[in-house]
Amino acid sequence: MTIALTWLGHATVVLDIDGVRLVADPLLKQHNGILRRRGARPQRESWSGADAVLLSHLHHDHAEPASLRMLGDVPVLTAVENAGWVRKKGLDGRGLLDGEWMPVGDSAGVSVRLVDAVHRSRPMPHRPNAANGHLVRGPSGVVWLAGDTDVYPEMANLPVMAGAPIDVAVVPVGGWGPRLSPGHMGPGEAASACRLSGAGWGIPVHWKTLHVPGGKSFPRGWMDSAGPHFEEALSREAPRCRALVLDVGGSVTVPVNGG
């Protein structure tokens, strides 16, 4: 039994688990407002056929209506407040209540619930500001997609919420600039989050992709440093958790449950 993940840049992750395809925080166009994408846009075959979208929050580098529409008429699983905004865009916003597990796809046994994310910086006046992560569980195991968040002690309770150990943690390690505002994790904080959650594998996201115009080269190398720094920090903070550092567009199949 396996879990497969593809990182399409920034926070966009395609998760294939037990016959179900989920796409997290899809940014599928070349650019997003003022933010520039380094490299080519994701190819359709890498994200098509989604059964549902996992939407962590409504900041523009995570929630883009045009990209959401490209995925078709599929449920968008997010906080109740954010689901209303999604529905106003003509999409199928589904707000999950606290502790609610929602079945997804046609394959029996795959379900999703929301978990906390501490991300209160940069509130938006024109969109709701709720933030969350997601737990996905199926016969093959459990995946935690943290969303944008600070580290918080209750991450240690995630296995209890899931009813099983966390097999894979998808954690943000950077941003679209060299400095992070509150409500984000850098490489060290992301490694601590993996330790708290007890995850077996850690995949860094939210780095290497977006930048403001003219900002990708100053300071030199900032766009490419967070992933390797996460791997180093993880070896110190959580040596039982193995890092899987993907390139943009890269995929990995994670053997779990003895697979």
C-alpha positions as CSV (number, residue, x, y, z in Angstrom):
1,M,0.0,0.0,0.0
2,T,1.3,3.4,-0.9
3,I,0.7,7.2,-0.8
4,A,1.8,9.2,-3.8
5,L,2.4,13.0,-3.7
6,T,3.3,15.5,-6.4
7,W,4.5,19.0,-5.6
8,L,3.5,21.5,-8.2
9,G,5.2,24.5,-6.5
10,H,4.4,26.8,-3.6
11,A,1.7,25.1,-1.5
12,T,0.0,23.1,-4.4
13,V,0.2,19.4,-3.7
14,V,-1.5,16.5,-5.5
15,L,-2.2,13.6,-3.2
16,D,-3.1,10.2,-4.6
17,I,-4.3,7.9,-1.9
18,D,-6.3,4.7,-2.2
19,G,-7.8,5.6,-5.6
20,V,-8.7,9.2,-4.6
21,R,-7.0,12.3,-5.9
22,L,-6.9,15.5,-3.8
23,V,-5.4,18.8,-4.8
24,A,-4.3,21.2,-2.1
25,D,-4.3,25.0,-2.5
26,P,-4.1,24.9,-6.3
27,L,-2.2,27.6,-8.1
28,L,-2.2,26.3,-11.7
29,K,-1.6,29.4,-13.8
30,Q,1.7,31.0,-14.7
31,H,1.4,33.9,-12.3
32,N,-0.9,34.9,-9.5
33,G,-1.5,38.7,-9.3
34,I,1.7,40.5,-8.5
35,L,3.5,37.2,-7.6
36,R,5.6,35.6,-10.4
37,R,6.1,31.9,-10.8
38,R,9.7,30.8,-11.5
39,G,9.6,28.1,-14.1
40,A,6.7,26.7,-16.2
41,R,3.1,26.4,-15.0
42,P,1.9,22.9,-14.0
43,Q,0.9,20.6,-16.8
44,R,-2.7,19.6,-16.8
45,E,-2.0,15.9,-16.6
46,S,-0.3,16.4,-13.2
47,W,-3.5,17.7,-11.5
48,S,-6.5,16.7,-13.6
49,G,-9.0,14.2,-12.4
50,A,-9.2,15.6,-8.8
51,D,-12.0,14.2,-6.6
52,A,-11.8,17.2,-4.2
53,V,-9.7,20.3,-3.3
54,L,-8.2,21.0,0.1
55,L,-8.2,24.7,0.7
56,S,-6.3,26.0,3.7
57,H,-7.1,29.7,3.7
58,L,-7.9,32.5,1.3
59,H,-4.7,34.5,1.0
60,H,-4.0,35.1,-2.7
61,D,-1.0,32.8,-2.9
62,H,-3.3,29.9,-1.8
63,A,-6.8,30.7,-3.1
64,E,-7.1,31.7,-6.7
65,P,-10.6,31.4,-8.2
66,A,-9.4,30.9,-11.8
67,S,-7.3,27.9,-10.7
68,L,-10.1,26.5,-8.6
69,R,-12.4,26.6,-11.6
70,M,-9.8,24.7,-13.7
71,L,-10.4,21.7,-11.5
72,G,-14.1,21.4,-12.5
73,D,-17.1,20.8,-10.3
74,V,-15.5,19.1,-7.3
75,P,-16.0,19.8,-3.6
76,V,-13.6,22.4,-2.0
77,L,-13.1,21.3,1.6
78,T,-12.3,24.2,3.9
79,A,-13.5,26.2,6.9
80,V,-17.1,27.1,7.1
81,E,-16.5,30.9,6.7
82,N,-14.2,30.3,3.7
83,A,-16.7,27.9,2.1
84,G,-19.2,30.7,1.8
85,W,-16.7,32.7,-0.2
86,V,-16.0,29.7,-2.4
87,R,-19.7,29.3,-3.2
88,K,-20.0,33.0,-4.1
89,K,-17.4,32.3,-6.8
90,G,-19.7,29.6,-8.3
91,L,-17.8,26.7,-6.8
92,D,-18.8,23.8,-4.6
93,G,-17.5,25.1,-1.2
94,R,-18.0,22.6,1.6
95,G,-17.4,23.9,5.1
96,L,-16.3,21.2,7.6
97,L,-17.4,21.5,11.2
98,D,-15.0,20.9,14.1
99,G,-14.1,17.2,14.3
100,E,-16.1,16.3,11.2
101,W,-14.7,13.7,8.8
102,M,-15.9,14.0,5.3
103,P,-15.7,11.0,2.9
104,V,-14.2,11.8,-0.5
105,G,-14.1,10.1,-3.9
106,D,-15.7,6.9,-4.9
107,S,-13.2,4.7,-3.1
108,A,-14.4,3.5,0.3
109,G,-12.4,4.5,3.3
110,V,-10.8,7.9,2.4
111,S,-11.9,10.9,4.4
112,V,-10.8,14.4,5.3
113,R,-11.1,16.6,8.4
114,L,-9.8,20.0,9.3
115,V,-7.2,20.8,11.9
116,D,-6.0,24.0,13.5
117,A,-3.6,26.4,11.8
118,V,-2.3,29.5,13.6
119,H,-2.2,32.0,10.8
120,R,-3.6,35.4,11.8
121,S,-1.1,37.7,10.2
122,R,-2.0,39.9,7.3
123,P,-5.8,39.8,7.7
124,M,-7.8,40.6,4.6
125,P,-10.7,43.0,4.6
126,H,-12.3,41.5,1.5
127,R,-12.1,37.8,2.2
128,P,-12.8,35.7,5.3
129,N,-9.6,35.0,7.3
130,A,-10.2,31.5,8.7
131,A,-7.2,29.1,8.4
132,N,-6.8,25.4,8.7
133,G,-4.8,22.4,7.9
134,H,-6.1,19.0,6.7
135,L,-5.8,15.4,7.9
136,V,-6.4,12.8,5.2
137,R,-6.8,9.2,6.2
138,G,-7.4,6.0,4.2
139,P,-6.4,2.4,4.3
140,S,-2.9,3.2,3.2
141,G,-2.3,5.7,6.0
142,V,-2.6,9.3,7.2
143,V,-1.3,12.5,5.6
144,W,-1.2,15.8,7.4
145,L,-1.1,19.0,5.2
146,A,-0.3,21.7,7.7
147,G,-1.3,24.8,5.7
148,D,0.2,28.1,6.7
149,T,0.7,28.1,10.4
150,D,3.0,28.8,13.4
151,V,4.1,25.8,15.5
152,Y,1.6,25.1,18.3
153,P,1.7,22.5,21.1
154,E,-1.5,20.7,20.0
155,M,0.3,19.4,16.9
156,A,1.2,16.5,19.3
157,N,-2.5,15.6,19.3
158,L,-2.7,15.0,15.6
159,P,-2.3,11.2,15.8
160,V,-5.2,11.1,18.3
161,M,-7.4,13.2,16.0
162,A,-6.5,10.9,13.1
163,G,-6.9,7.7,15.1
164,A,-3.5,6.5,13.7
165,P,0.1,7.7,13.4
166,I,0.9,10.5,11.0
167,D,2.7,8.8,8.0
168,V,3.4,11.9,6.0
169,A,3.6,15.6,7.0
170,V,3.4,18.2,4.3
171,V,4.9,21.3,5.9
172,P,5.6,24.9,4.7
173,V,9.2,26.0,5.1
174,G,9.4,29.3,3.3
175,G,7.5,32.0,1.4
176,W,7.5,34.3,-1.6
177,G,10.2,36.5,0.0
178,P,13.4,36.0,2.1
179,R,11.6,37.1,5.3
180,L,8.6,35.4,6.8
181,S,5.8,37.2,8.6
182,P,4.2,35.7,11.7
183,G,2.0,32.7,11.1
184,H,4.6,30.9,8.9
185,M,7.2,28.2,9.6
186,G,10.7,28.3,8.5
187,P,12.8,25.2,8.1
188,G,13.5,24.9,11.9
189,E,9.9,25.4,12.9
190,A,8.7,22.9,10.3
191,A,11.2,20.3,11.6
192,S,9.7,20.9,15.1
193,A,6.2,20.4,13.7
194,C,7.3,17.1,12.3
195,R,8.7,16.1,15.7
196,L,5.6,17.1,17.5
197,S,3.3,15.2,15.1
198,G,5.4,12.1,15.1
199,A,5.4,12.0,11.3
200,G,7.3,9.3,9.6
201,W,8.1,11.4,6.5
202,G,8.3,15.2,6.0
203,I,7.8,17.0,2.7
204,P,8.7,20.7,2.6
205,V,6.5,23.0,0.5
206,H,5.8,26.7,0.2
207,W,9.2,27.6,-1.1
208,K,11.2,27.8,-4.4
209,T,8.3,29.0,-6.5
210,L,6.9,32.5,-6.1
211,H,8.5,35.9,-5.9
212,V,7.7,39.5,-6.4
213,P,8.9,41.2,-9.6
214,G,12.7,41.5,-9.6
215,G,12.9,39.7,-6.2
216,K,14.0,36.2,-7.1
217,S,17.8,36.9,-6.9
218,F,18.2,39.1,-3.8
219,P,19.6,38.0,-1.5
220,R,21.3,35.5,-3.7
221,G,20.1,32.0,-3.4
222,W,17.2,32.6,-1.0
223,M,14.6,30.8,-3.2
224,D,16.6,27.5,-3.1
225,S,17.7,27.4,0.5
226,A,14.7,26.4,2.6
227,G,14.3,22.8,1.5
228,P,17.9,21.8,2.2
229,H,17.8,23.7,5.5
230,F,14.7,21.8,6.4
231,E,16.4,18.5,5.7
232,E,19.3,19.5,8.0
233,A,17.0,20.7,10.7
234,L,14.9,17.5,10.6
235,S,18.0,15.4,11.1
236,R,18.6,17.3,14.4
237,E,15.0,17.8,15.6
238,A,13.3,14.7,14.5
239,P,15.8,12.1,13.3
240,R,13.1,9.4,13.1
241,C,11.3,11.5,10.5
242,R,12.8,11.2,7.0
243,A,12.9,14.2,4.7
244,L,11.6,14.0,1.1
245,V,12.8,17.2,-0.6
246,L,11.1,17.4,-4.0
247,D,11.9,19.7,-6.9
248,V,8.9,21.6,-8.3
249,G,6.9,19.1,-10.4
250,G,8.5,16.2,-8.6
251,S,6.6,13.2,-7.3
252,V,7.3,10.6,-4.7
253,T,5.6,7.3,-3.7
254,V,5.8,6.7,0.1
255,P,5.6,3.1,1.2
256,V,3.5,2.9,4.4
257,N,1.7,0.3,6.5
258,G,4.3,-2.3,5.5
259,G,3.9,-1.6,1.8
